[in-house]
Amino acid sequence: MFLAEGAEAAAQSTSTFTFFDIFVLIITVIIAIGLVRLLAAPRKNLFAIGFTVISLGVFVFMDIVMIKGWMG
């Protein structure tokens, strides 16, 4: 009985991958490209750069947690 419950729990927790994860990764890449473009611009918009850095940090953290969830 316990072995069957353990096997059932392992089968349910093998992957947490969802279709939305792809969008999170794509948005992270888009934010990173935007940051590079902001830093390369001749006129620097410090508010936009700061907002982008914070957004990129949040998305990179989400990516790390998401990928750790894939691994188990």
PDB file of N, CA, C and O in Angstrom:
ATOM      1  N   MET A   1       0.826  -1.189   0.000  1.00  0.00           N
ATOM      2  CA  MET A   1       0.000   0.000   0.000  1.00  0.00           C
ATOM      3  C   MET A   1       0.873   1.256   0.000  1.00  0.00           C
ATOM      4  O   MET A   1       0.642   2.183  -0.777  1.00  0.00           O
ATOM      5  N   PHE A   2       1.880   1.277   0.881  1.00  0.00           N
ATOM      6  CA  PHE A   2       2.745   2.449   0.944  1.00  0.00           C
ATOM      7  C   PHE A   2       3.555   2.614  -0.341  1.00  0.00           C
ATOM      8  O   PHE A   2       3.794   3.740  -0.778  1.00  0.00           O
ATOM      9  N   LEU A   3       3.977   1.511  -0.948  1.00  0.00           N
ATOM     10  CA  LEU A   3       4.749   1.598  -2.180  1.00  0.00           C
ATOM     11  C   LEU A   3       3.909   2.181  -3.311  1.00  0.00           C
ATOM     12  O   LEU A   3       4.408   2.963  -4.120  1.00  0.00           O
ATOM     13  N   ALA A   4       2.647   1.804  -3.367  1.00  0.00           N
ATOM     14  CA  ALA A   4       1.767   2.333  -4.411  1.00  0.00           C
ATOM     15  C   ALA A   4       1.556   3.833  -4.215  1.00  0.00           C
ATOM     16  O   ALA A   4       1.537   4.581  -5.193  1.00  0.00           O
ATOM     17  N   GLU A   5       1.399   4.279  -2.989  1.00  0.00           N
ATOM     18  CA  GLU A   5       1.226   5.705  -2.717  1.00  0.00           C
ATOM     19  C   GLU A   5       2.494   6.473  -3.066  1.00  0.00           C
ATOM     20  O   GLU A   5       2.424   7.577  -3.606  1.00  0.00           O
ATOM     21  N   GLY A   6       3.655   5.894  -2.761  1.00  0.00           N
ATOM     22  CA  GLY A   6       4.923   6.544  -3.079  1.00  0.00           C
ATOM     23  C   GLY A   6       5.137   6.656  -4.580  1.00  0.00           C
ATOM     24  O   GLY A   6       5.634   7.674  -5.063  1.00  0.00           O
ATOM     25  N   ALA A   7       4.771   5.629  -5.311  1.00  0.00           N
ATOM     26  CA  ALA A   7       4.920   5.653  -6.768  1.00  0.00           C
ATOM     27  C   ALA A   7       3.957   6.659  -7.387  1.00  0.00           C
ATOM     28  O   ALA A   7       4.290   7.339  -8.357  1.00  0.00           O
ATOM     29  N   GLU A   8       2.766   6.745  -6.818  1.00  0.00           N
ATOM     30  CA  GLU A   8       1.780   7.719  -7.319  1.00  0.00           C
ATOM     31  C   GLU A   8       2.268   9.146  -7.084  1.00  0.00           C
ATOM     32  O   GLU A   8       2.137   9.998  -7.964  1.00  0.00           O
ATOM     33  N   ALA A   9       2.821   9.410  -5.924  1.00  0.00           N
ATOM     34  CA  ALA A   9       3.317  10.747  -5.602  1.00  0.00           C
ATOM     35  C   ALA A   9       4.506  11.097  -6.492  1.00  0.00           C
ATOM     36  O   ALA A   9       4.634  12.244  -6.920  1.00  0.00           O
ATOM     37  N   ALA A  10       5.370  10.138  -6.776  1.00  0.00           N
ATOM     38  CA  ALA A  10       6.522  10.392  -7.631  1.00  0.00           C
ATOM     39  C   ALA A  10       6.093  10.667  -9.058  1.00  0.00           C
ATOM     40  O   ALA A  10       6.685  11.511  -9.732  1.00  0.00           O
ATOM     41  N   ALA A  11       5.083   9.974  -9.524  1.00  0.00           N
ATOM     42  CA  ALA A  11       4.597  10.186 -10.888  1.00  0.00           C
ATOM     43  C   ALA A  11       3.948  11.557 -11.037  1.00  0.00           C
ATOM     44  O   ALA A  11       4.037  12.172 -12.099  1.00  0.00           O
ATOM     45  N   GLN A  12       3.305  12.034  -9.992  1.00  0.00           N
ATOM     46  CA  GLN A  12       2.642  13.332 -10.055  1.00  0.00           C
ATOM     47  C   GLN A  12       3.632  14.478  -9.964  1.00  0.00           C
ATOM     48  O   GLN A  12       3.369  15.547 -10.516  1.00  0.00           O
ATOM     49  N   SER A  13       4.746  14.301  -9.297  1.00  0.00           N
ATOM     50  CA  SER A  13       5.683  15.400  -9.076  1.00  0.00           C
ATOM     51  C   SER A  13       6.901  15.335  -9.994  1.00  0.00           C
ATOM     52  O   SER A  13       7.911  15.973  -9.697  1.00  0.00           O
ATOM     53  N   THR A  14       6.843  14.590 -11.099  1.00  0.00           N
ATOM     54  CA  THR A  14       8.010  14.472 -11.966  1.00  0.00           C
ATOM     55  C   THR A  14       8.273  15.742 -12.754  1.00  0.00           C
ATOM     56  O   THR A  14       9.433  16.110 -12.938  1.00  0.00           O
ATOM     57  N   SER A  15       7.243  16.424 -13.226  1.00  0.00           N
ATOM     58  CA  SER A  15       7.467  17.609 -14.049  1.00  0.00           C
ATOM     59  C   SER A  15       6.444  18.686 -13.711  1.00  0.00           C
ATOM     60  O   SER A  15       5.251  18.419 -13.565  1.00  0.00           O
ATOM     61  N   THR A  16       6.944  19.895 -13.592  1.00  0.00           N
ATOM     62  CA  THR A  16       6.042  21.024 -13.353  1.00  0.00           C
ATOM     63  C   THR A  16       6.034  21.951 -14.556  1.00  0.00           C
ATOM     64  O   THR A  16       5.608  23.101 -14.451  1.00  0.00           O
ATOM     65  N   PHE A  17       6.503  21.461 -15.702  1.00  0.00           N
ATOM     66  CA  PHE A  17       6.581  22.271 -16.913  1.00  0.00           C
ATOM     67  C   PHE A  17       5.180  22.575 -17.436  1.00  0.00           C
ATOM     68  O   PHE A  17       4.344  21.681 -17.569  1.00  0.00           O
ATOM     69  N   THR A  18       4.940  23.852 -17.730  1.00  0.00           N
ATOM     70  CA  THR A  18       3.687  24.263 -18.361  1.00  0.00           C
ATOM     71  C   THR A  18       4.008  25.094 -19.598  1.00  0.00           C
ATOM     72  O   THR A  18       5.141  25.540 -19.776  1.00  0.00           O
ATOM     73  N   PHE A  19       3.024  25.295 -20.438  1.00  0.00           N
ATOM     74  CA  PHE A  19       3.212  26.058 -21.669  1.00  0.00           C
ATOM     75  C   PHE A  19       3.559  27.515 -21.372  1.00  0.00           C
ATOM     76  O   PHE A  19       4.245  28.158 -22.165  1.00  0.00           O
ATOM     77  N   PHE A  20       3.095  28.039 -20.243  1.00  0.00           N
ATOM     78  CA  PHE A  20       3.372  29.421 -19.849  1.00  0.00           C
ATOM     79  C   PHE A  20       4.856  29.661 -19.583  1.00  0.00           C
ATOM     80  O   PHE A  20       5.327  30.790 -19.718  1.00  0.00           O
ATOM     81  N   ASP A  21       5.598  28.620 -19.210  1.00  0.00           N
ATOM     82  CA  ASP A  21       7.033  28.752 -18.926  1.00  0.00           C
ATOM     83  C   ASP A  21       7.799  29.263 -20.135  1.00  0.00           C
ATOM     84  O   ASP A  21       8.764  30.013 -19.985  1.00  0.00           O
ATOM     85  N   ILE A  22       7.386  28.870 -21.319  1.00  0.00           N
ATOM     86  CA  ILE A  22       8.044  29.334 -22.540  1.00  0.00           C
ATOM     87  C   ILE A  22       7.904  30.850 -22.668  1.00  0.00           C
ATOM     88  O   ILE A  22       8.861  31.533 -23.032  1.00  0.00           O
ATOM     89  N   PHE A  23       6.720  31.376 -22.371  1.00  0.00           N
ATOM     90  CA  PHE A  23       6.502  32.820 -22.443  1.00  0.00           C
ATOM     91  C   PHE A  23       7.362  33.568 -21.435  1.00  0.00           C
ATOM     92  O   PHE A  23       7.869  34.649 -21.738  1.00  0.00           O
ATOM     93  N   VAL A  24       7.531  33.016 -20.255  1.00  0.00           N
ATOM     94  CA  VAL A  24       8.368  33.663 -19.238  1.00  0.00           C
ATOM     95  C   VAL A  24       9.809  33.754 -19.729  1.00  0.00           C
ATOM     96  O   VAL A  24      10.457  34.785 -19.552  1.00  0.00           O
ATOM     97  N   LEU A  25      10.313  32.696 -20.338  1.00  0.00           N
ATOM     98  CA  LEU A  25      11.680  32.718 -20.866  1.00  0.00           C
ATOM     99  C   LEU A  25      11.818  33.720 -22.012  1.00  0.00           C
ATOM    100  O   LEU A  25      12.813  34.440 -22.090  1.00  0.00           O
ATOM    101  N   ILE A  26      10.828  33.769 -22.898  1.00  0.00           N
ATOM    102  CA  ILE A  26      10.875  34.714 -24.019  1.00  0.00           C
ATOM    103  C   ILE A  26      10.835  36.150 -23.515  1.00  0.00           C
ATOM    104  O   ILE A  26      11.572  36.999 -24.017  1.00  0.00           O
ATOM    105  N   ILE A  27       9.989  36.433 -22.534  1.00  0.00           N
ATOM    106  CA  ILE A  27       9.892  37.789 -21.986  1.00  0.00           C
ATOM    107  C   ILE A  27      11.203  38.183 -21.309  1.00  0.00           C
ATOM    108  O   ILE A  27      11.611  39.342 -21.389  1.00  0.00           O
ATOM    109  N   THR A  28      11.870  37.238 -20.645  1.00  0.00           N
ATOM    110  CA  THR A  28      13.158  37.519 -20.026  1.00  0.00           C
ATOM    111  C   THR A  28      14.190  37.935 -21.073  1.00  0.00           C
ATOM    112  O   THR A  28      14.950  38.880 -20.859  1.00  0.00           O
ATOM    113  N   VAL A  29      14.214  37.240 -22.189  1.00  0.00           N
ATOM    114  CA  VAL A  29      15.145  37.582 -23.266  1.00  0.00           C
ATOM    115  C   VAL A  29      14.814  38.966 -23.840  1.00  0.00           C
ATOM    116  O   VAL A  29      15.716  39.756 -24.115  1.00  0.00           O
ATOM    117  N   ILE A  30      13.530  39.255 -24.016  1.00  0.00           N
ATOM    118  CA  ILE A  30      13.126  40.562 -24.545  1.00  0.00           C
ATOM    119  C   ILE A  30      13.537  41.689 -23.596  1.00  0.00           C
ATOM    120  O   ILE A  30      14.001  42.736 -24.046  1.00  0.00           O
ATOM    121  N   ILE A  31      13.371  41.482 -22.291  1.00  0.00           N
ATOM    122  CA  ILE A  31      13.777  42.496 -21.313  1.00  0.00           C
ATOM    123  C   ILE A  31      15.292  42.698 -21.359  1.00  0.00           C
ATOM    124  O   ILE A  31      15.769  43.829 -21.273  1.00  0.00           O
ATOM    125  N   ALA A  32      16.046  41.612 -21.494  1.00  0.00           N
ATOM    126  CA  ALA A  32      17.507  41.727 -21.563  1.00  0.00           C
ATOM    127  C   ALA A  32      17.938  42.497 -22.817  1.00  0.00           C
ATOM    128  O   ALA A  32      18.854  43.318 -22.759  1.00  0.00           O
ATOM    129  N   ILE A  33      17.282  42.233 -23.941  1.00  0.00           N
ATOM    130  CA  ILE A  33      17.591  42.978 -25.168  1.00  0.00           C
ATOM    131  C   ILE A  33      17.263  44.457 -24.978  1.00  0.00           C
ATOM    132  O   ILE A  33      18.023  45.324 -25.411  1.00  0.00           O
ATOM    133  N   GLY A  34      16.143  44.743 -24.336  1.00  0.00           N
ATOM    134  CA  GLY A  34      15.777  46.130 -24.065  1.00  0.00           C
ATOM    135  C   GLY A  34      16.782  46.839 -23.185  1.00  0.00           C
ATOM    136  O   GLY A  34      17.074  48.015 -23.399  1.00  0.00           O
ATOM    137  N   LEU A  35      17.320  46.133 -22.190  1.00  0.00           N
ATOM    138  CA  LEU A  35      18.330  46.731 -21.315  1.00  0.00           C
ATOM    139  C   LEU A  35      19.604  47.062 -22.098  1.00  0.00           C
ATOM    140  O   LEU A  35      20.195  48.125 -21.908  1.00  0.00           O
ATOM    141  N   VAL A  36      20.012  46.165 -22.960  1.00  0.00           N
ATOM    142  CA  VAL A  36      21.200  46.421 -23.776  1.00  0.00           C
ATOM    143  C   VAL A  36      20.979  47.641 -24.670  1.00  0.00           C
ATOM    144  O   VAL A  36      21.875  48.472 -24.820  1.00  0.00           O
ATOM    145  N   ARG A  37      19.803  47.747 -25.257  1.00  0.00           N
ATOM    146  CA  ARG A  37      19.504  48.895 -26.115  1.00  0.00           C
ATOM    147  C   ARG A  37      19.459  50.198 -25.319  1.00  0.00           C
ATOM    148  O   ARG A  37      19.913  51.236 -25.801  1.00  0.00           O
ATOM    149  N   LEU A  38      18.912  50.147 -24.098  1.00  0.00           N
ATOM    150  CA  LEU A  38      18.884  51.343 -23.252  1.00  0.00           C
ATOM    151  C   LEU A  38      20.289  51.789 -22.874  1.00  0.00           C
ATOM    152  O   LEU A  38      20.586  52.983 -22.860  1.00  0.00           O
ATOM    153  N   LEU A  39      21.150  50.825 -22.568  1.00  0.00           N
ATOM    154  CA  LEU A  39      22.518  51.170 -22.178  1.00  0.00           C
ATOM    155  C   LEU A  39      23.340  51.669 -23.365  1.00  0.00           C
ATOM    156  O   LEU A  39      24.290  52.430 -23.182  1.00  0.00           O
ATOM    157  N   ALA A  40      22.987  51.249 -24.575  1.00  0.00           N
ATOM    158  CA  ALA A  40      23.725  51.674 -25.765  1.00  0.00           C
ATOM    159  C   ALA A  40      23.209  52.992 -26.336  1.00  0.00           C
ATOM    160  O   ALA A  40      23.838  53.556 -27.231  1.00  0.00           O
ATOM    161  N   ALA A  41      22.084  53.492 -25.841  1.00  0.00           N
ATOM    162  CA  ALA A  41      21.493  54.728 -26.370  1.00  0.00           C
ATOM    163  C   ALA A  41      22.376  55.926 -26.017  1.00  0.00           C
ATOM    164  O   ALA A  41      22.989  55.962 -24.950  1.00  0.00           O
ATOM    165  N   PRO A  42      22.431  56.894 -26.915  1.00  0.00           N
ATOM    166  CA  PRO A  42      23.258  58.078 -26.628  1.00  0.00           C
ATOM    167  C   PRO A  42      22.705  58.908 -25.457  1.00  0.00           C
ATOM    168  O   PRO A  42      23.469  59.426 -24.642  1.00  0.00           O
ATOM    169  N   ARG A  43      21.373  59.030 -25.382  1.00  0.00           N
ATOM    170  CA  ARG A  43      20.757  59.717 -24.232  1.00  0.00           C
ATOM    171  C   ARG A  43      20.257  58.667 -23.260  1.00  0.00           C
ATOM    172  O   ARG A  43      19.409  57.846 -23.606  1.00  0.00           O
ATOM    173  N   LYS A  44      20.778  58.692 -22.052  1.00  0.00           N
ATOM    174  CA  LYS A  44      20.424  57.689 -21.052  1.00  0.00           C
ATOM    175  C   LYS A  44      19.181  58.123 -20.278  1.00  0.00           C
ATOM    176  O   LYS A  44      19.121  59.235 -19.755  1.00  0.00           O
ATOM    177  N   ASN A  45      18.199  57.239 -20.212  1.00  0.00           N
ATOM    178  CA  ASN A  45      17.023  57.454 -19.395  1.00  0.00           C
ATOM    179  C   ASN A  45      17.201  56.600 -18.141  1.00  0.00           C
ATOM    180  O   ASN A  45      16.967  55.392 -18.167  1.00  0.00           O
ATOM    181  N   LEU A  46      17.614  57.234 -17.046  1.00  0.00           N
ATOM    182  CA  LEU A  46      17.965  56.498 -15.835  1.00  0.00           C
ATOM    183  C   LEU A  46      16.768  55.785 -15.217  1.00  0.00           C
ATOM    184  O   LEU A  46      16.918  54.694 -14.666  1.00  0.00           O
ATOM    185  N   PHE A  47      15.580  56.388 -15.302  1.00  0.00           N
ATOM    186  CA  PHE A  47      14.387  55.723 -14.768  1.00  0.00           C
ATOM    187  C   PHE A  47      14.112  54.441 -15.537  1.00  0.00           C
ATOM    188  O   PHE A  47      13.829  53.407 -14.932  1.00  0.00           O
ATOM    189  N   ALA A  48      14.190  54.494 -16.863  1.00  0.00           N
ATOM    190  CA  ALA A  48      13.930  53.309 -17.687  1.00  0.00           C
ATOM    191  C   ALA A  48      14.980  52.232 -17.434  1.00  0.00           C
ATOM    192  O   ALA A  48      14.660  51.045 -17.380  1.00  0.00           O
ATOM    193  N   ILE A  49      16.227  52.648 -17.281  1.00  0.00           N
ATOM    194  CA  ILE A  49      17.290  51.682 -17.013  1.00  0.00           C
ATOM    195  C   ILE A  49      17.061  51.007 -15.662  1.00  0.00           C
ATOM    196  O   ILE A  49      17.181  49.786 -15.555  1.00  0.00           O
ATOM    197  N   GLY A  50      16.736  51.776 -14.641  1.00  0.00           N
ATOM    198  CA  GLY A  50      16.471  51.210 -13.316  1.00  0.00           C
ATOM    199  C   GLY A  50      15.279  50.285 -13.308  1.00  0.00           C
ATOM    200  O   GLY A  50      15.326  49.214 -12.703  1.00  0.00           O
ATOM    201  N   PHE A  51      14.210  50.683 -13.971  1.00  0.00           N
ATOM    202  CA  PHE A  51      13.011  49.855 -14.048  1.00  0.00           C
ATOM    203  C   PHE A  51      13.310  48.547 -14.771  1.00  0.00           C
ATOM    204  O   PHE A  51      12.835  47.485 -14.370  1.00  0.00           O
ATOM    205  N   THR A  52      14.098  48.631 -15.835  1.00  0.00           N
ATOM    206  CA  THR A  52      14.444  47.434 -16.607  1.00  0.00           C
ATOM    207  C   THR A  52      15.340  46.498 -15.807  1.00  0.00           C
ATOM    208  O   THR A  52      15.184  45.279 -15.877  1.00  0.00           O
ATOM    209  N   VAL A  53      16.277  47.058 -15.049  1.00  0.00           N
ATOM    210  CA  VAL A  53      17.159  46.226 -14.224  1.00  0.00           C
ATOM    211  C   VAL A  53      16.350  45.475 -13.172  1.00  0.00           C
ATOM    212  O   VAL A  53      16.573  44.286 -12.946  1.00  0.00           O
ATOM    213  N   ILE A  54      15.416  46.165 -12.533  1.00  0.00           N
ATOM    214  CA  ILE A  54      14.579  45.507 -11.520  1.00  0.00           C
ATOM    215  C   ILE A  54      13.691  44.447 -12.163  1.00  0.00           C
ATOM    216  O   ILE A  54      13.547  43.348 -11.627  1.00  0.00           O
ATOM    217  N   SER A  55      13.093  44.772 -13.311  1.00  0.00           N
ATOM    218  CA  SER A  55      12.245  43.805 -14.008  1.00  0.00           C
ATOM    219  C   SER A  55      13.036  42.578 -14.432  1.00  0.00           C
ATOM    220  O   SER A  55      12.573  41.447 -14.287  1.00  0.00           O
ATOM    221  N   LEU A  56      14.232  42.812 -14.956  1.00  0.00           N
ATOM    222  CA  LEU A  56      15.074  41.700 -15.379  1.00  0.00           C
ATOM    223  C   LEU A  56      15.465  40.840 -14.179  1.00  0.00           C
ATOM    224  O   LEU A  56      15.502  39.614 -14.280  1.00  0.00           O
ATOM    225  N   GLY A  57      15.752  41.466 -13.062  1.00  0.00           N
ATOM    226  CA  GLY A  57      16.076  40.699 -11.852  1.00  0.00           C
ATOM    227  C   GLY A  57      14.932  39.820 -11.400  1.00  0.00           C
ATOM    228  O   GLY A  57      15.139  38.667 -11.021  1.00  0.00           O
ATOM    229  N   VAL A  58      13.718  40.360 -11.438  1.00  0.00           N
ATOM    230  CA  VAL A  58      12.541  39.576 -11.045  1.00  0.00           C
ATOM    231  C   VAL A  58      12.344  38.405 -11.999  1.00  0.00           C
ATOM    232  O   VAL A  58      12.080  37.285 -11.561  1.00  0.00           O
ATOM    233  N   PHE A  59      12.471  38.654 -13.292  1.00  0.00           N
ATOM    234  CA  PHE A  59      12.252  37.589 -14.268  1.00  0.00           C
ATOM    235  C   PHE A  59      13.349  36.536 -14.215  1.00  0.00           C
ATOM    236  O   PHE A  59      13.064  35.350 -14.385  1.00  0.00           O
ATOM    237  N   VAL A  60      14.596  36.937 -13.985  1.00  0.00           N
ATOM    238  CA  VAL A  60      15.671  35.956 -13.854  1.00  0.00           C
ATOM    239  C   VAL A  60      15.440  35.101 -12.609  1.00  0.00           C
ATOM    240  O   VAL A  60      15.653  33.889 -12.645  1.00  0.00           O
ATOM    241  N   PHE A  61      15.008  35.716 -11.513  1.00  0.00           N
ATOM    242  CA  PHE A  61      14.687  34.948 -10.306  1.00  0.00           C
ATOM    243  C   PHE A  61      13.551  33.965 -10.585  1.00  0.00           C
ATOM    244  O   PHE A  61      13.607  32.813 -10.153  1.00  0.00           O
ATOM    245  N   MET A  62      12.507  34.421 -11.314  1.00  0.00           N
ATOM    246  CA  MET A  62      11.401  33.513 -11.665  1.00  0.00           C
ATOM    247  C   MET A  62      11.905  32.364 -12.530  1.00  0.00           C
ATOM    248  O   MET A  62      11.477  31.223 -12.357  1.00  0.00           O
ATOM    249  N   ASP A  63      12.807  32.656 -13.457  1.00  0.00           N
ATOM    250  CA  ASP A  63      13.361  31.608 -14.318  1.00  0.00           C
ATOM    251  C   ASP A  63      14.125  30.577 -13.501  1.00  0.00           C
ATOM    252  O   ASP A  63      13.994  29.375 -13.733  1.00  0.00           O
ATOM    253  N   ILE A  64      14.915  31.037 -12.557  1.00  0.00           N
ATOM    254  CA  ILE A  64      15.701  30.134 -11.723  1.00  0.00           C
ATOM    255  C   ILE A  64      14.786  29.223 -10.922  1.00  0.00           C
ATOM    256  O   ILE A  64      15.001  28.011 -10.875  1.00  0.00           O
ATOM    257  N   VAL A  65      13.770  29.796 -10.292  1.00  0.00           N
ATOM    258  CA  VAL A  65      12.826  28.994  -9.498  1.00  0.00           C
ATOM    259  C   VAL A  65      12.064  28.029 -10.410  1.00  0.00           C
ATOM    260  O   VAL A  65      11.828  26.879 -10.039  1.00  0.00           O
ATOM    261  N   MET A  66      11.682  28.492 -11.592  1.00  0.00           N
ATOM    262  CA  MET A  66      10.934  27.670 -12.534  1.00  0.00           C
ATOM    263  C   MET A  66      11.776  26.482 -13.007  1.00  0.00           C
ATOM    264  O   MET A  66      11.285  25.355 -13.060  1.00  0.00           O
ATOM    265  N   ILE A  67      13.028  26.731 -13.346  1.00  0.00           N
ATOM    266  CA  ILE A  67      13.887  25.657 -13.843  1.00  0.00           C
ATOM    267  C   ILE A  67      14.234  24.674 -12.717  1.00  0.00           C
ATOM    268  O   ILE A  67      14.340  23.471 -12.955  1.00  0.00           O
ATOM    269  N   LYS A  68      14.408  25.182 -11.500  1.00  0.00           N
ATOM    270  CA  LYS A  68      14.609  24.267 -10.362  1.00  0.00           C
ATOM    271  C   LYS A  68      13.380  23.380 -10.158  1.00  0.00           C
ATOM    272  O   LYS A  68      13.508  22.221  -9.764  1.00  0.00           O
ATOM    273  N   GLY A  69      12.194  23.923 -10.425  1.00  0.00           N
ATOM    274  CA  GLY A  69      10.979  23.116 -10.336  1.00  0.00           C
ATOM    275  C   GLY A  69      10.920  22.033 -11.391  1.00  0.00           C
ATOM    276  O   GLY A  69      10.386  20.950 -11.152  1.00  0.00           O
ATOM    277  N   TRP A  70      11.477  22.330 -12.575  1.00  0.00           N
ATOM    278  CA  TRP A  70      11.536  21.302 -13.623  1.00  0.00           C
ATOM    279  C   TRP A  70      12.423  20.155 -13.210  1.00  0.00           C
ATOM    280  O   TRP A  70      12.123  18.995 -13.490  1.00  0.00           O
ATOM    281  N   MET A  71      13.524  20.479 -12.539  1.00  0.00           N
ATOM    282  CA  MET A  71      14.502  19.445 -12.164  1.00  0.00           C
ATOM    283  C   MET A  71      14.006  18.576 -11.013  1.00  0.00           C
ATOM    284  O   MET A  71      14.457  17.445 -10.832  1.00  0.00           O
ATOM    285  N   GLY A  72      13.089  19.112 -10.254  1.00  0.00           N
ATOM    286  CA  GLY A  72      12.535  18.298  -9.188  1.00  0.00           C
ATOM    287  C   GLY A  72      12.927  18.680  -7.836  1.00  0.00           C
ATOM    288  O   GLY A  72      12.506  18.047  -6.868  1.00  0.00           O
TER     289      GLY A  72
END
